[in-house]
Amino acid sequence: MSVFYDRQHVHCKGKEFKRAARSICAKLYYLCAKEYYTLNSGHNVPSFGLGTWLSKPGEVERAVEQALKNGYKHIDCARMYHNETEIGDALARCFKEGVVKREEVFITSKLWSNDQAPQDVETACRSSLKDLKLDYLDLYLIHQSAALSLDASRDDVNTITEEQKLGYSAEKMAKTWEAMEKLVEKGLVKSIGISNFTIVKMDKLLKTAKIVPALNQVECHPYFQQPKLKKYCDLKGIVVGAYSPLANPSLGSADDPNPLKDPVVKEIAKKHSVSAAQVCIAFLLHRGMVVTPKSVNLERLKENLASTRVRLDDEDMKKLQSLDRNRRMLKYQFLYKKGQSDDEFWTTKEDEEFKLPE
């Protein structure tokens, strides 16, 4: 008999086999971060990819090209990132030069809040397809649960007026989702999902949805782990995507907590001879999430990809889980209506009181 463990073939018999099997099974959950997840749509999504938010013009095209040449198979985009045209140029060039085939790359885009009116959904999707130079998207997400009027600025969120903030409505979101479902019927997208949806907002959507969201992409890192949301998604067959896996320390002040400087993270990084960033990414991969860190630096791109080979053990995972501060870094406050608090926008109390299905 033989046991497969961490891609190594271990030969053992009798009691040795039983001991090895018990040891492996006890650690299997943490040690075997998957390369792909099968979405409820039947399509596979790579568990690791390149995020493109905040990638500047002139940088993102090169970053996408370098990522694909170095083994990335998943590119996470959005119309609101204002860089899909450059990404499209990189994709087209890589396909033409034979770096990768279209069917080998999983490409995600997102419907921004301006385009949530049912009649605007397909137009927005086709706009992303045109910019990305694609015939279809592998995954199309509703970027935020809160809507904006069509005339609200996409370039400067600070100019959005109170009248343009339409907020969240379960009834209107159901209509938006119905329009998203039609994109699947028309072959424009293979899978549809959501982003930044809380538990109660997901639950309301599922009451009317014909197609269950394939994925919910949310902020997640050692200081904001969202365990209850993850469990809810697991119960409903929804994959969790993690953006900002390093907590975006560059966006905050020097006083903001930074998991890359956390003593526990640094201790585990030293133990495995890897970087703190690789530990943070591996932590989310081991929790069964799709992780899409952003970078435009070639060496950082390679380092992030190498996170998929980091093997954390049970002790590492427990230590990292203990770091959770329930601290959300990215709040989208420009979408808040006047007087709306963080807890109201993110349905904090409702999520805490929500009883998970047995």
Disulfide bonds with the S-S distance in Angstrom:
none
